[in-house]
Amino acid sequence: MELPAFQVDAFTGKVFGGNPAVVCPLEGWLPAELMQQIALENCVPETAFTVPAEGAFEIRWFTPEIEMDLCGHATLAAAHVLKRHLGYSEPLIRFESQSGELRVTFDEELITLDFPARMPEPAEAPRLILEGIGGKPVEILKSRDYVLVFESEEIIRQIKPDQMLLNQINIDPGGIIVTAPGEAVDFVSRFFTPQASIFEDPVTGSAHCSLIPYWSRRLGSHSMQARQLSARGGELFCRDMGERVLISGKAVTYMKGSIRI
């Protein structure tokens, strides 16, 4: 069996930046166990599989360890592949997923994801999270992920999480977002996934389903620019639409080839 595969850097305009994803366009679904093995072999934060459906595409996402219910950067990468490499000519792509219908649109430079909003609510974080992240957040919230809000971008940059300590907890399939007001952008963040082979995710589109409504309410603005402060870094252009959020970014192809099984 030979499968097409594309590796794409998402939420960046240059290779070696943003968040890498492998996209595998399929004609029909493979067994979930096989897709999980492919994702483990790819060893990037997410592998997206797509299958044509009536007027849409079905999409599923796998980390090296588990199947996810939602992934932003791999959806952006999949839309990029369909548009730039596979001849999809419509201005709108509809993806059917575990999180419902996801719409993706294009302009000359940006790809825009239309995702469900996940407003985080005040919560108490487990002691191990607070000890493992360090520092004193000014707010603790939770949606799918824990959201720890800090005072400044510099604090976010300087956080050195204790991975061994954080790996003692299981927030499957969520993670830990740390966020603060930005200096040159509206807000910044980082994202950590305990017990995962890739501990710090480079750019996390799905985390912004929670960050966008939070910062929109706090800043009093529906349109915002965000930056994820990982080593690779990523730029996101955000809009709060109430029950939905729009997350825009660029993507660039790093590699195309085939997987032989």
Backbone bond lengths (Angstrom), bond angles and torsions (degrees), N, CA, C in turn:
res aa  C-N    CA-C-N  psi(-1)  N-CA   C-N-CA  omega(-1)  CA-C   N-CA-C  phi
1 M - - - 1.474 - - 1.524 108.94 -
2 E 1.316 116.63 135.14 1.459 121.88 177.36 1.516 109.02 -126.16
3 L 1.332 116.56 127.00 1.461 122.86 -176.19 1.524 109.93 -118.68
4 P 1.339 118.36 136.51 1.465 119.15 174.33 1.522 110.73 -67.78
5 A 1.310 116.80 146.56 1.467 121.35 179.93 1.516 109.53 -146.59
6 F 1.316 115.64 139.11 1.465 122.86 178.57 1.523 107.65 -130.72
7 Q 1.318 117.06 132.59 1.458 119.96 172.90 1.520 108.38 -105.06
8 V 1.319 115.14 125.76 1.462 122.70 -172.06 1.522 109.37 -126.98
9 D 1.320 116.93 136.24 1.461 121.89 171.23 1.534 107.65 -93.04
10 A 1.322 116.48 119.56 1.467 122.37 -172.89 1.522 111.14 -106.22
11 F 1.320 115.64 150.63 1.462 125.05 -176.93 1.525 111.17 63.21
12 T 1.322 114.87 38.68 1.460 121.46 175.13 1.519 108.36 -157.84
13 G 1.319 116.28 158.97 1.458 120.89 175.82 1.508 113.16 -105.77
14 K 1.349 117.28 9.09 1.457 119.82 -178.32 1.524 109.67 -141.97
15 V 1.323 116.17 148.12 1.456 119.36 177.27 1.522 110.40 -65.91
16 F 1.318 114.54 154.98 1.459 124.19 -177.31 1.525 112.33 73.40
17 G 1.325 118.07 8.04 1.452 122.27 173.09 1.519 109.65 -117.68
18 G 1.318 116.42 -178.36 1.454 120.86 176.89 1.517 112.32 61.76
19 N 1.328 115.56 -151.89 1.457 122.06 -175.84 1.516 109.74 -119.34
20 P 1.334 119.21 120.80 1.458 120.47 -178.80 1.529 112.12 -76.51
21 A 1.321 115.19 141.00 1.466 122.16 174.33 1.518 108.03 -139.68
22 V 1.322 116.37 145.11 1.456 121.20 169.81 1.522 107.76 -99.68
23 V 1.318 116.11 134.84 1.467 122.62 178.98 1.519 108.28 -115.06
24 C 1.331 116.41 125.88 1.465 122.48 178.73 1.521 108.78 -119.22
25 P 1.338 118.64 99.80 1.463 120.66 175.77 1.529 109.49 -75.63
26 L 1.328 116.77 125.88 1.458 122.58 -177.60 1.526 110.30 -115.94
27 E 1.331 116.37 159.10 1.465 121.46 171.75 1.518 110.86 -88.19
28 G 1.306 117.28 -25.93 1.462 122.76 177.91 1.516 108.70 -156.92
29 W 1.325 116.22 161.70 1.459 119.77 -173.82 1.517 112.50 -70.14
30 L 1.307 115.68 138.40 1.454 123.35 169.82 1.531 108.51 -87.95
31 P 1.329 118.11 163.07 1.466 119.19 173.22 1.529 110.95 -57.59
32 A 1.325 116.03 141.75 1.468 120.14 -178.34 1.526 111.71 -57.01
33 E 1.334 116.84 -36.44 1.462 120.08 -179.99 1.528 111.06 -62.18
34 L 1.333 116.84 -38.03 1.463 120.33 179.69 1.523 110.72 -70.57
35 M 1.340 117.54 -41.95 1.459 120.01 178.06 1.523 110.63 -62.62
36 Q 1.338 116.80 -36.38 1.456 119.58 177.11 1.526 111.10 -66.18
37 Q 1.323 117.03 -38.48 1.468 120.04 177.52 1.525 111.24 -65.45
38 I 1.328 116.70 -39.36 1.468 120.05 177.76 1.523 110.17 -63.27
39 A 1.338 116.91 -43.71 1.470 120.27 179.47 1.525 110.99 -62.61
40 L 1.323 117.23 -39.48 1.459 120.49 177.77 1.522 110.60 -64.50
41 E 1.335 116.85 -41.83 1.458 121.00 179.67 1.531 111.28 -66.26
42 N 1.345 116.47 -37.52 1.471 119.87 179.29 1.524 111.33 -65.23
43 C 1.336 116.16 -37.53 1.472 122.01 176.00 1.529 112.49 56.10
44 V 1.332 116.67 41.48 1.463 122.64 167.18 1.529 106.70 -113.35
45 P 1.340 118.80 166.50 1.460 119.06 -176.02 1.534 114.26 -54.42
46 E 1.347 118.01 -38.93 1.467 119.65 178.89 1.524 109.70 -145.70
47 T 1.325 115.38 144.62 1.458 122.72 167.32 1.518 107.54 -116.13
48 A 1.324 117.12 128.10 1.465 122.58 179.51 1.521 109.43 -105.24
49 F 1.319 116.06 134.85 1.461 122.98 174.66 1.523 107.89 -115.48
50 T 1.320 117.24 133.91 1.460 121.25 178.44 1.523 109.85 -124.50
51 V 1.331 114.84 149.09 1.463 122.63 177.03 1.525 107.56 -136.97
52 P 1.337 118.49 132.85 1.474 119.64 178.53 1.530 111.27 -61.58
53 A 1.320 115.20 139.64 1.462 122.73 173.66 1.525 107.20 -130.77
54 E 1.310 116.73 175.66 1.471 119.80 -177.67 1.531 109.78 -67.31
55 G 1.335 115.93 109.15 1.461 121.64 179.34 1.508 114.04 69.92
56 A 1.327 117.61 13.64 1.467 120.17 -176.20 1.527 108.88 -159.90
57 F 1.324 114.30 -172.25 1.458 122.35 172.03 1.523 107.77 -132.83
58 E 1.303 116.81 138.04 1.457 120.15 168.08 1.525 108.28 -82.98
59 I 1.327 116.12 146.62 1.465 120.30 -177.95 1.520 109.81 -139.30
60 R 1.335 115.16 139.95 1.460 122.07 174.06 1.526 108.20 -135.11
61 W 1.340 115.36 150.86 1.466 120.83 -174.62 1.528 109.76 -127.68
62 F 1.316 116.12 136.92 1.455 120.99 178.29 1.524 110.22 -131.11
63 T 1.326 116.60 129.92 1.454 120.71 164.73 1.532 106.87 -80.05
64 P 1.334 118.42 177.35 1.467 117.80 174.34 1.529 113.65 -61.32
65 E 1.360 117.43 -17.55 1.466 119.77 -176.96 1.520 114.87 -109.04
66 I 1.348 117.87 -38.62 1.463 119.71 -169.61 1.525 111.04 -143.99
67 E 1.350 115.43 163.31 1.456 120.76 169.76 1.526 108.68 -84.52
68 M 1.346 116.30 136.82 1.459 121.94 -178.18 1.529 110.71 -101.56
69 D 1.339 115.57 155.69 1.461 120.15 177.92 1.531 111.92 -86.01
70 L 1.345 117.06 -17.65 1.465 120.80 -178.45 1.517 108.71 -162.34
71 C 1.336 116.23 138.31 1.469 120.82 175.91 1.518 108.29 -147.96
72 G 1.312 116.20 126.24 1.457 120.88 -178.15 1.513 113.57 -80.27
73 H 1.346 116.62 -52.74 1.462 117.56 -171.03 1.524 111.65 -68.12
74 A 1.336 118.27 -33.81 1.469 119.61 179.03 1.529 111.47 -74.69
75 T 1.332 117.91 -26.43 1.467 120.36 173.23 1.519 109.90 -69.94
76 L 1.324 116.40 -43.59 1.460 120.22 176.19 1.534 110.16 -60.15
77 A 1.339 116.60 -42.06 1.467 120.99 178.40 1.525 111.29 -63.56
78 A 1.337 117.42 -41.27 1.464 120.88 179.74 1.525 110.86 -63.96
79 A 1.336 116.74 -42.28 1.466 119.89 177.91 1.523 110.53 -63.32
80 H 1.319 116.82 -40.68 1.469 121.79 177.52 1.527 110.30 -58.88
81 V 1.324 117.38 -45.37 1.469 121.05 -179.28 1.527 111.00 -64.48
82 L 1.318 117.09 -45.51 1.463 120.02 -179.31 1.524 110.95 -62.11
83 K 1.309 116.79 -39.73 1.458 121.22 -176.30 1.528 111.67 -78.49
84 R 1.326 117.50 -48.32 1.473 121.33 -170.92 1.521 113.57 -86.67
85 H 1.328 117.28 -26.17 1.468 119.14 -172.84 1.530 114.25 -117.81
86 L 1.322 118.04 -25.85 1.458 120.35 -173.22 1.521 113.58 -112.05
87 G 1.319 117.23 10.19 1.460 120.81 170.02 1.506 116.26 77.28
88 Y 1.337 119.05 17.20 1.461 120.26 177.10 1.523 108.56 -70.56
89 S 1.316 117.49 121.27 1.472 120.56 -168.99 1.527 114.68 -106.81
90 E 1.334 118.28 -9.01 1.462 119.72 -178.07 1.530 110.61 -74.18
91 P 1.345 117.55 152.96 1.468 119.86 -179.56 1.532 113.50 -76.43
92 L 1.338 116.92 -9.53 1.466 121.80 -176.74 1.526 108.96 -131.94
93 I 1.315 116.51 134.32 1.459 122.24 171.04 1.525 107.92 -115.06
94 R 1.335 115.74 132.22 1.466 120.81 174.47 1.524 108.26 -105.74
95 F 1.321 115.66 125.85 1.461 121.68 175.04 1.530 108.50 -109.29
96 E 1.318 116.40 132.24 1.461 121.67 173.48 1.520 107.97 -98.76
97 S 1.332 116.48 127.57 1.464 120.54 -171.25 1.522 110.71 -143.36
98 Q 1.327 115.94 176.34 1.465 121.43 174.84 1.527 111.40 -62.19
99 S 1.324 117.21 -23.30 1.469 121.22 179.83 1.526 111.83 -98.88
100 G 1.337 116.85 21.28 1.456 121.01 179.12 1.519 111.63 90.02
101 E 1.327 115.10 -166.24 1.467 119.91 -179.13 1.518 110.16 -77.21
102 L 1.322 115.18 132.62 1.460 122.88 177.26 1.515 108.06 -119.08
103 R 1.308 117.15 127.20 1.461 121.18 -178.28 1.521 110.05 -107.57
104 V 1.323 115.00 140.24 1.456 121.40 -179.71 1.526 108.50 -129.06
105 T 1.321 116.34 130.43 1.459 121.25 178.76 1.530 109.30 -123.55
106 F 1.333 115.37 167.03 1.461 121.74 -173.96 1.521 110.51 -130.90
107 D 1.319 116.11 144.90 1.460 119.83 160.31 1.522 106.70 -127.20
108 E 1.316 118.68 -164.06 1.464 120.13 -173.29 1.521 112.55 -62.55
109 E 1.321 118.13 -34.80 1.456 120.64 -174.88 1.515 113.99 -117.06
110 L 1.322 117.99 -33.07 1.454 120.94 -169.60 1.524 112.18 -111.25
111 I 1.320 114.52 150.21 1.457 123.22 169.29 1.525 106.39 -109.13
112 T 1.332 117.50 132.04 1.457 121.69 -174.61 1.522 110.69 -116.67
113 L 1.338 115.29 124.41 1.456 122.45 176.22 1.520 109.68 -94.90
114 D 1.324 116.59 133.61 1.464 123.39 174.06 1.532 106.72 -105.50
115 F 1.345 116.30 102.44 1.461 122.30 -171.68 1.524 110.81 -119.53
116 P 1.333 117.25 160.69 1.468 119.69 175.95 1.525 111.43 -70.20
117 A 1.321 116.15 140.56 1.464 120.82 174.59 1.527 109.26 -77.70
118 R 1.333 115.53 145.64 1.462 121.60 176.97 1.519 108.05 -133.14
119 M 1.321 116.12 81.97 1.462 119.70 -178.24 1.530 110.53 -63.08
120 P 1.324 118.50 121.56 1.468 119.43 177.86 1.523 110.98 -75.16
121 E 1.316 115.38 147.11 1.456 121.38 -178.90 1.525 109.89 -114.93
122 P 1.335 117.52 152.82 1.467 119.93 178.57 1.522 111.10 -54.00
123 A 1.332 115.63 139.50 1.459 120.70 -175.67 1.515 109.16 -153.45
124 E 1.312 114.85 168.69 1.459 121.59 170.76 1.516 107.87 -104.38
125 A 1.321 116.40 132.06 1.462 120.85 179.19 1.525 109.64 -92.23
126 P 1.324 116.97 144.84 1.462 118.92 174.30 1.528 111.35 -55.70
127 R 1.313 116.29 147.81 1.457 121.88 -178.12 1.524 111.52 -55.47
128 L 1.332 117.75 -38.12 1.458 120.64 -178.19 1.519 112.17 -63.91
129 I 1.348 117.52 -32.54 1.467 120.14 177.79 1.519 110.18 -66.02
130 L 1.328 116.46 -47.47 1.461 120.02 -178.11 1.528 110.97 -64.95
131 E 1.329 116.67 -41.10 1.467 119.65 178.21 1.527 111.03 -68.96
132 G 1.330 116.48 -38.34 1.457 120.61 -176.77 1.523 113.48 -71.87
133 I 1.326 116.85 -32.55 1.471 120.63 178.19 1.524 110.16 -83.09
134 G 1.316 117.20 -40.32 1.465 121.08 -178.00 1.517 110.98 81.51
135 G 1.312 116.79 166.88 1.458 120.58 -178.72 1.519 111.42 77.71
136 K 1.316 115.62 178.18 1.459 121.37 -178.61 1.528 109.75 -123.02
137 P 1.336 118.05 101.67 1.467 119.09 177.25 1.522 110.95 -65.97
138 V 1.330 114.63 147.49 1.466 119.06 177.72 1.521 110.76 -84.05
139 E 1.341 116.69 -19.79 1.458 121.63 175.07 1.519 109.12 -144.93
140 I 1.337 115.88 147.72 1.458 122.69 173.14 1.518 107.63 -125.93
141 L 1.327 115.56 124.40 1.460 120.65 -178.19 1.527 109.17 -134.78
142 K 1.337 116.23 171.39 1.452 119.81 177.48 1.517 111.05 -151.81
143 S 1.323 116.16 137.34 1.462 123.37 165.60 1.520 104.32 -125.12
144 R 1.322 119.74 -116.55 1.464 118.69 166.67 1.518 109.66 -68.28
145 D 1.329 116.07 -37.53 1.457 123.69 -177.56 1.524 110.07 -107.59
146 Y 1.316 115.78 156.27 1.462 119.31 166.72 1.523 108.73 -75.33
147 V 1.329 116.44 140.34 1.463 122.74 179.91 1.524 107.61 -122.56
148 L 1.328 116.44 114.49 1.464 121.99 177.80 1.520 107.84 -107.94
149 V 1.326 116.14 118.50 1.464 122.14 -176.09 1.531 108.58 -99.75
150 F 1.325 115.22 128.77 1.465 121.20 179.70 1.530 109.87 -116.28
151 E 1.335 115.45 173.50 1.460 120.41 -171.68 1.519 113.67 -78.15
152 S 1.343 119.02 -31.64 1.460 119.01 -169.40 1.522 111.98 -146.69
153 E 1.321 114.70 157.27 1.464 121.72 175.27 1.519 110.93 -59.74
154 E 1.320 117.97 -38.04 1.457 120.90 -178.10 1.525 111.07 -60.98
155 I 1.321 117.31 -38.67 1.465 120.04 177.61 1.524 110.12 -61.92
156 I 1.324 116.80 -43.14 1.473 120.21 179.64 1.518 110.14 -61.57
157 R 1.321 116.95 -43.37 1.471 120.78 179.12 1.524 111.91 -61.42
158 Q 1.315 117.09 -36.05 1.459 121.52 -172.41 1.524 113.66 -88.08
159 I 1.322 118.08 -7.47 1.468 119.67 -178.79 1.528 110.08 -61.81
160 K 1.323 114.95 128.87 1.471 121.59 176.51 1.532 106.67 -123.02
161 P 1.336 116.44 88.29 1.468 119.10 -174.11 1.526 111.89 -66.24
162 D 1.320 115.19 148.46 1.456 122.65 175.92 1.528 107.05 -87.74
163 Q 1.323 116.20 95.66 1.466 120.28 -174.69 1.520 111.88 -63.25
164 M 1.314 117.77 -39.92 1.463 120.06 -179.17 1.523 110.68 -62.37
165 L 1.314 116.47 -38.83 1.463 120.15 179.09 1.524 110.68 -69.80
166 L 1.332 116.47 -46.33 1.463 120.20 -178.36 1.526 111.85 -66.63
167 N 1.319 117.61 -28.18 1.460 120.37 178.81 1.525 113.24 -68.53
168 Q 1.318 116.80 -6.86 1.462 119.91 176.23 1.528 112.47 -79.80
169 I 1.345 116.61 -9.66 1.463 119.23 -179.23 1.527 109.53 -111.36
170 N 1.317 115.45 159.18 1.465 121.63 -179.67 1.527 108.32 -127.07
171 I 1.332 116.92 113.59 1.465 121.24 176.49 1.521 109.72 -116.65
172 D 1.302 116.00 29.36 1.452 123.52 -176.90 1.529 110.40 -54.51
173 P 1.352 122.39 128.74 1.461 125.15 1.69 1.523 113.21 -97.36
174 G 1.316 117.41 22.05 1.454 119.76 -175.50 1.509 113.09 -92.92
175 G 1.327 115.25 -169.51 1.451 120.83 -178.68 1.513 109.76 -151.73
176 I 1.318 115.31 -160.04 1.464 122.62 -177.79 1.522 108.22 -123.39
177 I 1.320 116.44 119.02 1.456 122.78 176.06 1.519 107.96 -100.16
178 V 1.332 116.08 131.68 1.467 120.02 167.76 1.526 106.85 -114.57
179 T 1.313 116.48 137.07 1.465 119.70 -171.91 1.522 110.28 -148.89
180 A 1.338 115.04 158.28 1.462 121.73 -179.76 1.525 108.73 -161.48
181 P 1.338 117.49 165.17 1.474 119.15 172.09 1.523 109.68 -59.97
182 G 1.335 116.02 145.73 1.454 120.19 179.62 1.521 112.46 -91.48
183 E 1.318 115.23 162.53 1.459 120.86 175.84 1.523 111.09 -88.11
184 A 1.336 117.66 -48.97 1.467 121.43 179.39 1.522 112.25 -104.15
185 V 1.337 117.17 -8.69 1.468 122.75 177.37 1.524 107.44 -129.09
186 D 1.325 116.23 177.02 1.467 119.26 -176.14 1.526 112.53 -71.85
187 F 1.332 116.98 -42.22 1.459 119.45 177.18 1.521 110.16 -152.48
188 V 1.321 114.65 157.48 1.464 121.25 179.68 1.523 108.41 -126.68
189 S 1.331 115.17 165.02 1.460 119.08 -179.71 1.519 110.49 -158.58
190 R 1.332 114.71 166.89 1.465 124.17 164.84 1.524 106.79 -139.97
191 F 1.341 116.20 161.41 1.469 119.49 -173.38 1.524 108.79 -140.02
192 F 1.344 116.11 127.67 1.460 121.93 -178.14 1.527 110.13 -122.28
193 T 1.334 115.41 141.02 1.469 120.60 -179.28 1.529 109.03 -124.81
194 P 1.332 117.35 96.93 1.458 120.16 177.31 1.532 111.97 -56.68
195 Q 1.307 115.92 145.84 1.456 125.84 177.57 1.529 113.47 69.44
196 A 1.312 118.07 5.40 1.464 120.60 179.31 1.528 109.71 -96.30
197 S 1.346 115.85 153.09 1.465 119.73 179.41 1.528 111.07 -67.83
198 I 1.335 117.41 -29.40 1.466 121.70 174.80 1.525 106.46 -107.18
199 F 1.327 116.19 98.41 1.465 121.37 -168.56 1.528 112.45 -70.60
200 E 1.351 116.98 -44.96 1.468 119.66 177.11 1.515 109.03 -108.58
201 D 1.317 115.78 117.10 1.459 120.71 -179.81 1.526 109.11 -75.65
202 P 1.347 118.96 132.61 1.467 119.86 -175.55 1.530 114.67 -63.35
203 V 1.343 117.18 -48.05 1.475 120.63 177.75 1.528 106.95 -147.50
204 T 1.327 116.65 125.25 1.460 120.71 -168.86 1.524 110.33 -117.22
205 G 1.340 116.09 95.70 1.457 119.48 -179.07 1.513 112.44 -60.31
206 S 1.350 117.44 -44.31 1.463 120.02 -176.20 1.526 112.07 -64.55
207 A 1.343 118.28 -29.71 1.468 120.15 176.65 1.519 111.17 -61.54
208 H 1.322 116.68 -29.22 1.460 120.40 -179.44 1.527 112.54 -74.77
209 C 1.333 117.48 -10.71 1.468 119.64 170.13 1.524 110.47 -63.76
210 S 1.323 116.32 -26.35 1.465 121.69 175.00 1.522 112.37 -95.97
211 L 1.336 116.26 -38.94 1.465 119.35 -176.66 1.523 111.98 -67.76
212 I 1.325 118.05 -38.51 1.465 120.23 -176.70 1.530 111.79 -62.73
213 P 1.346 120.35 -52.22 1.472 117.19 179.19 1.522 113.33 -64.15
214 Y 1.334 116.94 -34.07 1.472 118.97 178.47 1.524 110.79 -63.94
215 W 1.340 116.95 -52.81 1.463 119.59 -176.14 1.527 111.85 -71.99
216 S 1.317 117.54 -28.91 1.465 119.69 176.17 1.522 110.40 -62.10
217 R 1.319 115.20 -45.22 1.467 119.06 178.97 1.523 110.61 -67.44
218 R 1.310 117.12 -42.02 1.466 119.92 -176.69 1.525 112.31 -70.27
219 L 1.325 117.39 -39.48 1.469 121.17 -176.77 1.527 112.77 -90.31
220 G 1.337 116.96 -12.97 1.456 120.07 -178.46 1.517 113.22 69.17
221 S 1.339 115.87 33.43 1.462 120.39 -177.63 1.521 109.30 -137.87
222 H 1.338 116.43 137.78 1.466 120.20 178.21 1.523 112.05 -86.53
223 S 1.331 117.96 -26.63 1.466 121.44 -179.25 1.521 109.57 -110.59
224 M 1.330 116.26 129.43 1.462 120.92 -174.94 1.521 109.99 -144.81
225 Q 1.328 114.92 157.55 1.452 121.47 171.92 1.524 107.80 -114.47
226 A 1.339 115.82 138.68 1.457 120.75 -176.13 1.519 110.03 -129.83
227 R 1.317 115.03 157.53 1.456 120.85 176.90 1.523 108.40 -137.30
228 Q 1.328 116.47 133.55 1.458 120.34 173.29 1.522 107.81 -97.63
229 L 1.321 115.90 128.12 1.465 122.12 -167.32 1.529 112.68 -96.11
230 S 1.320 116.95 40.29 1.462 120.02 173.32 1.522 109.28 -76.12
231 A 1.329 116.50 175.77 1.465 120.43 178.25 1.531 110.96 -61.13
232 R 1.332 117.81 -37.65 1.463 121.20 179.18 1.525 111.25 -80.07
233 G 1.318 117.72 -34.55 1.463 122.72 177.41 1.511 113.32 75.11
234 G 1.319 116.15 154.23 1.454 121.02 177.80 1.506 111.82 -158.77
235 E 1.344 115.46 150.66 1.463 122.27 -179.31 1.526 109.31 -116.51
236 L 1.338 115.85 132.90 1.458 121.26 -179.79 1.521 108.83 -132.33
237 F 1.319 115.66 138.74 1.457 122.98 177.07 1.527 106.66 -112.03
238 C 1.327 116.10 122.11 1.460 121.50 -163.37 1.527 112.00 -121.85
239 R 1.318 114.63 147.73 1.461 119.92 174.11 1.517 109.82 -143.63
240 D 1.329 115.29 130.24 1.466 121.71 177.93 1.528 108.76 -87.55
241 M 1.335 116.15 122.22 1.466 121.50 -179.44 1.524 111.65 -115.13
242 G 1.315 117.34 19.70 1.455 119.89 -178.73 1.525 110.92 91.35
243 E 1.325 116.64 -105.29 1.465 120.17 179.23 1.523 112.09 -78.51
244 R 1.334 117.50 -9.95 1.462 122.32 178.35 1.524 109.02 -126.48
245 V 1.318 115.13 159.49 1.467 121.15 173.04 1.520 108.55 -127.54
246 L 1.325 116.10 147.83 1.461 122.11 173.76 1.519 108.15 -107.62
247 I 1.328 115.46 126.92 1.465 121.95 -178.07 1.523 107.25 -124.54
248 S 1.320 116.97 115.67 1.462 121.10 -175.15 1.521 110.74 -114.93
249 G 1.333 114.92 148.13 1.457 120.08 176.94 1.507 110.80 -169.45
250 K 1.311 115.14 177.21 1.456 122.25 178.73 1.527 109.29 -101.04
251 A 1.330 115.42 168.33 1.461 121.11 175.45 1.518 108.75 -149.73
252 V 1.331 116.07 150.09 1.459 121.31 179.72 1.524 108.35 -140.32
253 T 1.322 116.48 138.15 1.459 121.42 179.48 1.515 110.52 -79.49
254 Y 1.321 115.84 127.92 1.463 121.27 176.43 1.531 110.67 -95.67
255 M 1.356 116.93 -38.43 1.452 118.86 -173.44 1.522 109.84 -155.79
256 K 1.331 117.16 144.61 1.454 120.78 170.23 1.524 108.43 -135.07
257 G 1.322 115.29 144.87 1.453 119.96 -177.13 1.512 109.94 -174.95
258 S 1.331 116.45 -145.50 1.462 120.00 -179.02 1.522 109.62 -145.60
259 I 1.315 113.97 153.11 1.461 122.49 177.15 1.513 107.30 -105.51
260 R 1.310 117.55 128.30 1.462 122.63 179.76 1.525 108.78 -108.33
261 I 1.316 115.33 125.44 1.460 121.32 -178.45 1.526 108.93 -124.22
